[in-house]
Each structure stands twice: as C-alpha cells, then as structure tokens.
Amino acid sequence: MEIKIGLIGAGFIGRSHALAINAVNRVFGDEHFVATPHMLVEADEKTATTMAQRFGFRIATTDWQRAVVECDAVVIAVPSYLHKDIAIAAAKHGTHVLCEKPVGLSSDEAAEIANAARAGNVSHLVGFTYLRSPLIRYALQVLETGELGKPLHFKGWHCEDYGADATQPFTWRHDASLAGKCGALGDMGWHVFAIARALCGPVTDLRGEVATFHQSRCLASDPTTNRAVENEDWSNSTLKFESGAVGSVEVSRVAHGHKMDIGFELICEQGTIVFRGEQSNQIEIYRAGEDNAGAGFRTVHINAEHPDYGAFIPAPGHGLGFNDLKTIEIRDFLMSISKQEQHGADLDDAVCISRICKGILRSSQKGGGWIVAPETT
C-alpha cells in the first residue's frame, strides 16, 4: 500500500519527520505500506523548494490546503496555533493525521481536532516521541508480565535549560496566542505525562503549582523593550492514577545543565524501574527478593530483544537517537493507516493530557487545591 505523505512544516521537528519519512521503508521494510515523501509545505516558496529538494519530496508548496487534498496522510509539524484548521480540514477530507504536540492551543481545540478525526474516520497519532523508545516499551512489557506487581508510586520529570538565560529574547513559545497558556507544560510536560499514563493509567486527581521565573523578556528586534512572558517556566504536580498508584511530575525549561532530561522512577510492589532520557539507551531495574549479597539495580543496555531496536542494528548497546525514534513514530502512523487500527498514543490521548495540563494551571490558581477527574473536564 503506497501512502503519499505531506509534511507541513520543515523546521527543527519537521526535518526530523522528513528524515523519518525517508528512512521508514529502509529500516522496517514492512509489507503493509510504502511511504512516499510526496509534498512539503513551508511558509515561503524558497524554503519549501530548498527543503523539498533536500529531503526528496516530489512537490514544494506554500499551500497546506493542497497537501490536505493531494496526500493520503499529513504530518503537522508547525506551531500549535496552526494545528486546528489544518487537522480539521484533513479529517474532513479523509486524510490521515499525525500531529505534533501540544495539539492545538487548548484542551478545547484538542477535543475539536480529535472529534473531527473520529467523524472523518481517519487514522491519527501524536508526536509523543519518547514514548516510542524501545526501552520505554520494554518497561511496559516488564509491567505487563506482572513480575514487579502493581505500580505504587511514580516520579517523573522533564527538565531542560533552553529558557534558563534571563537575557534570551522573547520568542513565540512565550506567547500564549501562539504556543498556548502552557509553556514548559505544553512543550515538555506532554511527553512525561504520556509516559506516566502508559505506565500507571489515566489520572483521576491532581493538584499543581506553576511559576514564571523570568516574567518578561526583551524583544529580539529591540533589546531595550521588554514583553511579558505569558506562560509558565516551571510546574510541579501531585497525581493519583486509576491503577491506584500515586506520583509527581516536575517540568522546567529553566533548569541549568539539563539538556534533554526526561525520565522517571516507578516503584512497584516487587521492584523499581528507572529511566533517564540523557542516558536513553539504558534502563535500570531492581527486582525485590534477591539475595542481599548481590541485590541492587541492574543496568540493561539496549539490544535487539527490545521492541524495534533490531530493525536498526542487531548489535547490543550501540544505541538509537531522536531521529530513530521519529522513524518508529512514522512506522506506527503508517501501520495505523494500513491496518486500520491504532498503533500508539493518539489524538484522544492528547485531549486527556491537554486537560491534565489545564488542571495543573487551575489548581495553581486555586492555591494548590485538588482537581477531580481532570481528564474529563
């Protein structure tokens, strides 16, 4: 089955998708689909043409509506304020959708997009890149065996320092009309909440606190003029999960020295799993009940027994990177289309996570009070 793909946006994340679209046939060689890089959309003709030639797309255009009509599937890799119109138009036309996170500017927009995808009966996935990690999937497999028992408590985090410099100019990420009211939560929190929900189930209750440490930033066009930052730099939340587990999640874009520090520690009845994104090709597992003389965490290095790794390389410990995870993500998307079944976290999950983030903001405004059933309101 040939699937003609339109890539809308060729910035940082769009380029990763472009590489993945070109790699997916060669890496996975799946008989169910053949991905074709068909159309690349960018804001100006020069960029569109340059990027289309670089990444082997047949057609370059500035018209995303053309991509929606002429492609079988679109990857939406533009800022959140552009998601709604593109995704809904695609769904109405019967074009399958992979949308980057955070989906839309709000949970209401995310719900509108998800409802349109459901009404259009199209396949849909969301760019929860780290959830596709072979070792995250391995952790899920370990939990499913029951050998560690039920999850008890979860500690998750996603911290980076791209906003730590107070002299950094104001960007679109600080503008609620372009990035949404969730700053660090929208940019990074979505990833760790996707992992938390996969491991522990839906969030039933939460309370949270947010802070904006750099409340204004200078304009890039005029360093003498400042503009107020319209979303948060940091958040911390306490969570209760449907599985009975409890936990916490911290998110920061001002954490000096943290480059791509996403991770978690999951304590279960009979053991613990620890994952750190900056060491993403290994995972630590502690199994209770071992002889005290040799008990301790065991470091497991990525190898071909873990989901999807062997498609890239058979040798253990050589490791995968971000672009490889995007290739797995594109494979999941194309499998969803070709087999007409969902393969991974989708727009419905996006709605739940968007509502979780909204709940954290609401709780912080209420002085840290509990929000009940945040995923449904």
Summary of the structure (lengths in Angstrom):
residues: 377
radius of gyration: 20.8
end to end distance: 39.3
largest distance: 66.1
contacts: 1344
relative contact order: 0.16
helix: 40%
strand: 26%
